[in-house]
Amino acid sequence: MGDRDVDWLDQLCEADEKIAELESENAKLREQLRWRDAYGESPTEEGIYLVINNDFDGCTSIHATYWKGKWPIGFTVPYWRPIGPLPGEGGE
């Protein structure tokens, strides 16, 4: 096996490690951004959330809105998801 083959194998190993690192980061981001069922998986702490709000005023309407505060909230929210740290608050 020549030096050229060793360099190629080293580069392949480095690429595999980078792919694994990116897959792990992608899984964390997908988990952070997924919608949660508010009835089965309510937030456990005060925070800022993006929520889906169902209103019924003669016809059903669905709204996306922000919620900041403690859970439960006073209107029907079937789905929610956390909003990550904002810039200057632990975000990049």
N, C-alpha and C positions, 0 to 999 in steps of 0.2 A: 504494500500500500504506500503510495507516494505522498509527499507533502500536500499536493493538490487535493488528494482524496480526503486527507485529514482536515484541511481547511473547509472543504465542502461539508463534511460531517459536523464540524463545529458550528458552522452557520445554520445547518439544519436543526441542531439541538437548541441553539439560541432562538430560532424562529418558533420551535415547538413551545419553549418556555414562555415566549411573548404571547403566543396564541392562548395558552392556558391562563395567563394573567388577564388578558382582554376578555376571555369568556367569563372569568370570575367577576370582573368589574361589570360586565353586561348583565349578569344574573342579579347582582346587587341593585343596579339601576332599575331593572324590570320589576323587582320586588318593591322597590320604593315607589314606583309610579303606577302600580296596578290598582285598579278600583277594588274596594272592599265592600262586602255586604254589611250594611250598618246594623242589621238585626243579629247577625251571627259573629261579627267581628268589629265591635264598636271601639273607638279610641279609648285608651286607658288613661290618658293624661291630657291636660289642657294644651292646646296648640292651635296652629293655623291649618285649616283643611280646605280642600276643594270638595264641594258637596253637590249632589244632584238633588234637587228639591221638586217633589210632586205637589202641584196645587190643583185643586178642583174648584172651578168657579163657573160651573155650567158645562165646561169642557175640560178635559185633562190637559194640563200644560206642564212641561218639564223645563226646569231652569238649572243651569250650573251657576254656583255662586261660591263665595269664600265664607268660611266660618272661622272666627277666632274666639276661643273661650273654652269653657268646660262642656263636656258631653253629659247628658243628652241635650239636644237642642229642641226648641219649641215647635218645630214644624216637621213634616214628614220627609225624612231623608233616607232613601233606600240604599244609596251608595255614596262612598266618600273615598278620598285618598289624601295622604299627607302631602304637605308642601315642604320640600327640603329646606335646609338652612338658606337664608337669603344672603346675598353678598354683604360682607361686613359682619355677619352673624354666624360665622363658622363655615360659610360657603366660600368657594374660590372666586 
